[in-house]
Amino acid sequence: MKNKNIDLSVKLGSLKLINPLMTASGTCGYADELDDFMDINLLGGFITKSITLKSRLGNDVPRIVETDSGMLNAIGLANIGVEKFVQEKIPIIERYKTPFFVNIAGETIDEYVAVAEKLTQCKRIAGLELNISCPNVKKGGITFGTDPALVRQITGEVKKVVKDKLLIVKLTPNVTDISAIARAAVDCGADALSLINTFTAMVIDIETKRPVLANRTGGLSGPAIKPIAVYLVNKVYNEVAKSAGVPLVAGGGIRTASDAIEFIIAGATAVTIGTGSFVSPDCAVKIIEGIKKYCLRHSITAVAELTGSLK
């Protein structure tokens, strides 16, 4: 079998991506930050950092700390706001061919709707990722993502204005039953689910007896969370996504092709690279090549065959 016979494309709702590799929101800015390290057009999709109605400075520093096999961040959704994003970043995004998805956040449902309405008017945007899972803000974010009733409400309201754009709802792992949250999002119009966001965690400076992060807690990401993330992806796939026909965009500690393939076998249609890109900014491209080699070795003609193939 030759490389050209391997179909790496995947279907994300109505969209066809050239491969399952995407960036994780909040880790790669607005795209041009990666230009010196890789060709963005080689990615299946790009998810921007979170965008809110008004600009945000984010949390006080320090807001990042390295941990064993990972890192904690408490950035606090720092961003330029939707107006500046449309004016300054959409022209940049238009340079690329890969589908772009904008992660959106807010303190109220009305703010989420307003941001979604503004971005829906941008033809270059393929879809929105509804961030109801950020653990590092005092209002909004995870507040919405832990209550099925609120998940239904916010998903339904945003879906009304999204129209022909793909709506991805990003789930938090900081809940008792992630499947209940996933089901609520799907029932109210989610075209795809993104999981998982970071785990709430803390690092303490034993000399000062204070938390290292100014925010006290942060979101744990990186290889440390991968086994839990794989389990949660498989759980949501089996209990919600498979029967509903809703694709999963999965991530959590992916650094290698092997990591990505684990998530796909567990039930993911696409995978996201986050913390891994801080160590190796071009690791997504290397993972694409690694997936090709895996498919060759196992005589797999289409990567989509792997989704949910766990025995």
JOFEN-V973826 format. One record per residue. RES is the residue in three letters. SS is DSSP state (~ for helix, > for strand, _ for the rest). PHI is phi in whole degrees, -180 to 180 (NA if undefined). OMEGA is omega in degrees with one decimal (NA if undefined). Layout:
res=RES ss=SS phi=PHI omega=OMEGA
res=RES ss=SS phi=PHI omega=OMEGA
//
This chain:
res=MET ss=_ phi=NA omega=178.6
res=LYS ss=_ phi=-101 omega=-179.7
res=ASN ss=~ phi=-53 omega=-175.2
res=LYS ss=~ phi=-67 omega=179.8
res=ASN ss=~ phi=-89 omega=179.9
res=ILE ss=_ phi=-92 omega=179.1
res=ASP ss=> phi=-92 omega=-179.6
res=LEU ss=_ phi=-89 omega=-175.8
res=SER ss=_ phi=-71 omega=176.9
res=VAL ss=> phi=-136 omega=177.4
res=LYS ss=> phi=-101 omega=175.3
res=LEU ss=> phi=-113 omega=-172.8
res=GLY ss=_ phi=64 omega=-179.8
res=SER ss=_ phi=-86 omega=-177.1
res=LEU ss=> phi=-96 omega=173.9
res=LYS ss=> phi=-110 omega=178.9
res=LEU ss=> phi=-99 omega=-176.6
res=ILE ss=_ phi=-69 omega=175.0
res=ASN ss=_ phi=-162 omega=-174.5
res=PRO ss=_ phi=-84 omega=-175.0
res=LEU ss=> phi=-89 omega=177.8
res=MET ss=> phi=-134 omega=173.3
res=THR ss=> phi=-86 omega=175.1
res=ALA ss=_ phi=-88 omega=-178.2
res=SER ss=_ phi=-57 omega=176.2
res=GLY ss=_ phi=88 omega=-175.2
res=THR ss=_ phi=-113 omega=-175.2
res=CYS ss=_ phi=-132 omega=175.7
res=GLY ss=_ phi=59 omega=-175.0
res=TYR ss=_ phi=-114 omega=174.1
res=ALA ss=_ phi=108 omega=-174.7
res=ASP ss=~ phi=-65 omega=176.9
res=GLU ss=~ phi=-62 omega=-177.8
res=LEU ss=~ phi=-96 omega=-174.4
res=ASP ss=_ phi=-55 omega=-177.8
res=ASP ss=_ phi=-76 omega=-173.3
res=PHE ss=_ phi=-114 omega=-176.3
res=MET ss=_ phi=-161 omega=176.2
res=ASP ss=_ phi=-89 omega=-178.2
res=ILE ss=~ phi=-56 omega=-177.1
res=ASN ss=~ phi=-69 omega=176.6
res=LEU ss=~ phi=-82 omega=-179.6
res=LEU ss=_ phi=-82 omega=174.8
res=GLY ss=_ phi=-70 omega=179.4
res=GLY ss=> phi=-167 omega=-180.0
res=PHE ss=> phi=-128 omega=176.4
res=ILE ss=> phi=-108 omega=-177.1
res=THR ss=_ phi=-75 omega=170.8
res=LYS ss=_ phi=-66 omega=-177.1
res=SER ss=_ phi=-63 omega=176.7
res=ILE ss=> phi=-120 omega=178.8
res=THR ss=_ phi=-117 omega=-177.2
res=LEU ss=_ phi=-62 omega=177.4
res=LYS ss=_ phi=-110 omega=178.5
res=SER ss=_ phi=-65 omega=-179.9
res=ARG ss=> phi=-133 omega=176.1
res=LEU ss=_ phi=-80 omega=-177.6
res=GLY ss=_ phi=86 omega=-177.6
res=ASN ss=_ phi=-80 omega=175.4
res=ASP ss=_ phi=-67 omega=175.7
res=VAL ss=_ phi=-91 omega=-0.9
res=PRO ss=_ phi=-72 omega=-179.5
res=ARG ss=_ phi=-131 omega=171.7
res=ILE ss=> phi=-140 omega=174.6
res=VAL ss=> phi=-146 omega=179.0
res=GLU ss=> phi=-79 omega=177.7
res=THR ss=> phi=-129 omega=174.4
res=ASP ss=_ phi=-62 omega=177.5
res=SER ss=_ phi=59 omega=177.9
res=GLY ss=> phi=173 omega=178.5
res=MET ss=> phi=-155 omega=172.0
res=LEU ss=> phi=-110 omega=173.1
res=ASN ss=> phi=-130 omega=174.2
res=ALA ss=_ phi=-138 omega=-176.5
res=ILE ss=_ phi=-63 omega=177.3
res=GLY ss=_ phi=83 omega=175.9
res=LEU ss=_ phi=60 omega=175.5
res=ALA ss=_ phi=-60 omega=-179.9
res=ASN ss=> phi=-166 omega=-173.3
res=ILE ss=_ phi=-87 omega=-179.1
res=GLY ss=_ phi=86 omega=-170.8
res=VAL ss=~ phi=-66 omega=-178.8
res=GLU ss=~ phi=-62 omega=179.2
res=LYS ss=~ phi=-66 omega=179.2
res=PHE ss=~ phi=-60 omega=179.8
res=VAL ss=~ phi=-64 omega=-177.7
res=GLN ss=~ phi=-71 omega=-170.7
res=GLU ss=~ phi=-102 omega=-173.0
res=LYS ss=~ phi=-100 omega=177.6
res=ILE ss=~ phi=-60 omega=176.0
res=PRO ss=~ phi=-59 omega=177.3
res=ILE ss=~ phi=-70 omega=-179.7
res=ILE ss=~ phi=-60 omega=-178.3
res=GLU ss=_ phi=-67 omega=177.1
res=ARG ss=_ phi=-73 omega=-172.4
res=TYR ss=_ phi=-101 omega=178.7
res=LYS ss=_ phi=-97 omega=-175.5
res=THR ss=_ phi=-65 omega=178.1
res=PRO ss=> phi=-63 omega=179.4
res=PHE ss=> phi=-112 omega=177.3
res=PHE ss=> phi=-123 omega=-179.0
res=VAL ss=> phi=-106 omega=175.6
res=ASN ss=> phi=-78 omega=-177.5
res=ILE ss=> phi=-119 omega=-179.2
res=ALA ss=_ phi=-144 omega=179.7
res=GLY ss=_ phi=-175 omega=178.6
res=GLU ss=_ phi=-95 omega=178.6
res=THR ss=_ phi=-135 omega=177.8
res=ILE ss=~ phi=-62 omega=178.9
res=ASP ss=~ phi=-60 omega=178.6
res=GLU ss=~ phi=-67 omega=176.6
res=TYR ss=~ phi=-58 omega=-177.9
res=VAL ss=~ phi=-64 omega=-178.7
res=ALA ss=~ phi=-64 omega=178.4
res=VAL ss=~ phi=-65 omega=179.8
res=ALA ss=~ phi=-61 omega=-179.1
res=GLU ss=~ phi=-63 omega=-180.0
res=LYS ss=~ phi=-66 omega=-175.6
res=LEU ss=~ phi=-76 omega=178.6
res=THR ss=~ phi=-62 omega=179.9
res=GLN ss=_ phi=-76 omega=-179.0
res=CYS ss=_ phi=-89 omega=-176.6
res=LYS ss=_ phi=-61 omega=-174.9
res=ARG ss=_ phi=-72 omega=-179.4
res=ILE ss=> phi=-84 omega=-178.2
res=ALA ss=> phi=-82 omega=-178.4
res=GLY ss=> phi=-175 omega=-179.9
res=LEU ss=> phi=-122 omega=173.0
res=GLU ss=> phi=-109 omega=-175.6
res=LEU ss=> phi=-81 omega=-177.3
res=ASN ss=> phi=-87 omega=176.2
res=ILE ss=_ phi=-115 omega=-171.8
res=SER ss=_ phi=-140 omega=180.0
res=CYS ss=_ phi=-71 omega=-177.7
res=PRO ss=_ phi=-89 omega=-169.6
res=ASN ss=_ phi=-113 omega=175.8
res=VAL ss=_ phi=-128 omega=-176.2
res=LYS ss=_ phi=-79 omega=179.5
res=LYS ss=_ phi=-128 omega=179.9
res=GLY ss=_ phi=79 omega=177.5
res=GLY ss=_ phi=54 omega=-175.0
res=ILE ss=~ phi=-63 omega=177.2
res=THR ss=~ phi=-55 omega=179.7
res=PHE ss=~ phi=-79 omega=-169.4
res=GLY ss=~ phi=-82 omega=-178.8
res=THR ss=_ phi=-104 omega=-177.6
res=ASP ss=_ phi=-120 omega=-178.4
res=PRO ss=~ phi=-54 omega=-179.6
res=ALA ss=~ phi=-66 omega=178.4
res=LEU ss=~ phi=-70 omega=177.4
res=VAL ss=~ phi=-63 omega=177.3
res=ARG ss=~ phi=-61 omega=-176.7
res=GLN ss=~ phi=-65 omega=-176.1
res=ILE ss=~ phi=-70 omega=178.2
res=THR ss=~ phi=-64 omega=-179.6
res=GLY ss=~ phi=-63 omega=-178.5
res=GLU ss=~ phi=-69 omega=179.4
res=VAL ss=~ phi=-69 omega=-179.7
res=LYS ss=~ phi=-59 omega=-179.3
res=LYS ss=~ phi=-61 omega=-176.3
res=VAL ss=~ phi=-103 omega=-177.8
res=VAL ss=~ phi=-70 omega=176.0
res=LYS ss=_ phi=59 omega=-173.3
res=ASP ss=_ phi=-89 omega=177.7
res=LYS ss=_ phi=-87 omega=177.2
res=LEU ss=> phi=-75 omega=178.4
res=LEU ss=> phi=-109 omega=177.5
res=ILE ss=> phi=-106 omega=178.3
res=VAL ss=> phi=-106 omega=-177.0
res=LYS ss=> phi=-92 omega=-173.1
res=LEU ss=_ phi=-99 omega=175.7
res=THR ss=_ phi=-94 omega=174.6
res=PRO ss=_ phi=-86 omega=-175.0
res=ASN ss=_ phi=-85 omega=-178.9
res=VAL ss=_ phi=-140 omega=178.6
res=THR ss=_ phi=-73 omega=-178.6
res=ASP ss=_ phi=-136 omega=-177.1
res=ILE ss=~ phi=-66 omega=-180.0
res=SER ss=~ phi=-67 omega=178.3
res=ALA ss=~ phi=-65 omega=178.1
res=ILE ss=~ phi=-69 omega=179.0
res=ALA ss=~ phi=-61 omega=-178.9
res=ARG ss=~ phi=-64 omega=179.4
res=ALA ss=~ phi=-62 omega=179.9
res=ALA ss=~ phi=-67 omega=-179.9
res=VAL ss=~ phi=-65 omega=-179.1
res=ASP ss=~ phi=-62 omega=-176.1
res=CYS ss=_ phi=-109 omega=168.7
res=GLY ss=_ phi=115 omega=178.3
res=ALA ss=_ phi=-62 omega=177.5
res=ASP ss=_ phi=-85 omega=178.2
res=ALA ss=> phi=-158 omega=177.2
res=LEU ss=> phi=-119 omega=177.5
res=SER ss=> phi=-115 omega=-179.6
res=LEU ss=> phi=-157 omega=11.8
res=ILE ss=_ phi=-122 omega=168.6
res=ASN ss=_ phi=-83 omega=-173.7
res=THR ss=_ phi=-76 omega=175.4
res=PHE ss=> phi=-92 omega=176.5
res=THR ss=> phi=-65 omega=-174.9
res=ALA ss=> phi=-151 omega=-176.6
res=MET ss=_ phi=-145 omega=170.9
res=VAL ss=_ phi=-123 omega=-177.4
res=ILE ss=> phi=-113 omega=172.7
res=ASP ss=> phi=-83 omega=-173.5
res=ILE ss=_ phi=-72 omega=178.5
res=GLU ss=_ phi=-78 omega=-179.9
res=THR ss=_ phi=-95 omega=-176.3
res=LYS ss=_ phi=59 omega=178.9
res=ARG ss=> phi=-125 omega=173.2
res=PRO ss=> phi=-62 omega=179.0
res=VAL ss=_ phi=-67 omega=-178.9
res=LEU ss=_ phi=-80 omega=178.1
res=ALA ss=_ phi=-61 omega=179.3
res=ASN ss=_ phi=-81 omega=-176.0
res=ARG ss=_ phi=75 omega=178.4
res=THR ss=_ phi=-113 omega=177.3
res=GLY ss=> phi=-147 omega=-179.7
res=GLY ss=> phi=-98 omega=179.7
res=LEU ss=> phi=-82 omega=177.0
res=SER ss=> phi=-135 omega=177.9
res=GLY ss=_ phi=104 omega=-175.0
res=PRO ss=~ phi=-55 omega=-178.9
res=ALA ss=~ phi=-58 omega=-175.2
res=ILE ss=~ phi=-97 omega=-171.3
res=LYS ss=~ phi=-58 omega=-178.5
res=PRO ss=~ phi=-60 omega=178.3
res=ILE ss=~ phi=-70 omega=179.9
res=ALA ss=~ phi=-63 omega=178.4
res=VAL ss=~ phi=-60 omega=178.5
res=TYR ss=~ phi=-62 omega=-177.8
res=LEU ss=~ phi=-67 omega=176.9
res=VAL ss=~ phi=-63 omega=179.6
res=ASN ss=~ phi=-65 omega=178.3
res=LYS ss=~ phi=-64 omega=-179.9
res=VAL ss=~ phi=-67 omega=177.9
res=TYR ss=~ phi=-61 omega=-176.7
res=ASN ss=~ phi=-72 omega=-172.3
res=GLU ss=~ phi=-95 omega=-176.4
res=VAL ss=~ phi=-136 omega=-167.6
res=ALA ss=~ phi=-65 omega=-176.0
res=LYS ss=~ phi=-61 omega=-178.4
res=SER ss=~ phi=-72 omega=-179.2
res=ALA ss=~ phi=-84 omega=-178.5
res=GLY ss=_ phi=70 omega=-178.2
res=VAL ss=_ phi=-105 omega=-178.9
res=PRO ss=> phi=-73 omega=178.2
res=LEU ss=> phi=-110 omega=172.5
res=VAL ss=> phi=-106 omega=-168.3
res=ALA ss=> phi=-120 omega=176.9
res=GLY ss=_ phi=-168 omega=-179.2
res=GLY ss=_ phi=144 omega=176.4
res=GLY ss=_ phi=83 omega=-179.8
res=ILE ss=_ phi=-76 omega=177.4
res=ARG ss=_ phi=-127 omega=-172.9
res=THR ss=_ phi=-130 omega=176.0
res=ALA ss=~ phi=-61 omega=178.5
res=SER ss=~ phi=-59 omega=177.7
res=ASP ss=~ phi=-60 omega=-177.9
res=ALA ss=~ phi=-62 omega=-178.7
res=ILE ss=~ phi=-65 omega=175.2
res=GLU ss=~ phi=-55 omega=-178.8
res=PHE ss=~ phi=-64 omega=-179.1
res=ILE ss=~ phi=-67 omega=177.2
res=ILE ss=~ phi=-61 omega=180.0
res=ALA ss=~ phi=-69 omega=178.3
res=GLY ss=_ phi=140 omega=-177.8
res=ALA ss=_ phi=-80 omega=172.2
res=THR ss=_ phi=-87 omega=178.3
res=ALA ss=> phi=-132 omega=-179.8
res=VAL ss=> phi=-131 omega=-178.1
res=THR ss=> phi=-117 omega=178.0
res=ILE ss=> phi=-107 omega=-178.1
res=GLY ss=_ phi=-121 omega=-178.0
res=THR ss=_ phi=-57 omega=179.7
res=GLY ss=~ phi=-57 omega=-178.6
res=SER ss=~ phi=-73 omega=176.0
res=PHE ss=~ phi=-73 omega=179.3
res=VAL ss=~ phi=-82 omega=-179.3
res=SER ss=_ phi=-139 omega=-174.0
res=PRO ss=_ phi=-55 omega=-179.3
res=ASP ss=_ phi=-103 omega=-174.6
res=CYS ss=~ phi=-64 omega=178.9
res=ALA ss=~ phi=-61 omega=179.6
res=VAL ss=~ phi=-67 omega=177.9
res=LYS ss=~ phi=-64 omega=179.6
res=ILE ss=~ phi=-67 omega=177.5
res=ILE ss=~ phi=-58 omega=178.9
res=GLU ss=~ phi=-65 omega=178.9
res=GLY ss=~ phi=-65 omega=178.2
res=ILE ss=~ phi=-67 omega=176.8
res=LYS ss=~ phi=-58 omega=-179.0
res=LYS ss=~ phi=-64 omega=177.9
res=TYR ss=~ phi=-62 omega=180.0
res=CYS ss=~ phi=-63 omega=177.0
res=LEU ss=~ phi=-60 omega=-176.6
res=ARG ss=~ phi=-65 omega=-176.6
res=HIS ss=_ phi=-107 omega=178.1
res=SER ss=_ phi=55 omega=178.0
res=ILE ss=_ phi=-97 omega=-176.8
res=THR ss=_ phi=-91 omega=-179.1
res=ALA ss=> phi=-142 omega=-177.1
res=VAL ss=~ phi=-63 omega=179.7
res=ALA ss=~ phi=-62 omega=178.3
res=GLU ss=~ phi=-64 omega=-176.9
res=LEU ss=~ phi=-78 omega=-175.2
res=THR ss=_ phi=-58 omega=178.0
res=GLY ss=_ phi=69 omega=-176.5
res=SER ss=_ phi=-90 omega=179.0
res=LEU ss=_ phi=-58 omega=-177.8
res=LYS ss=_ phi=-90 omega=NA
//
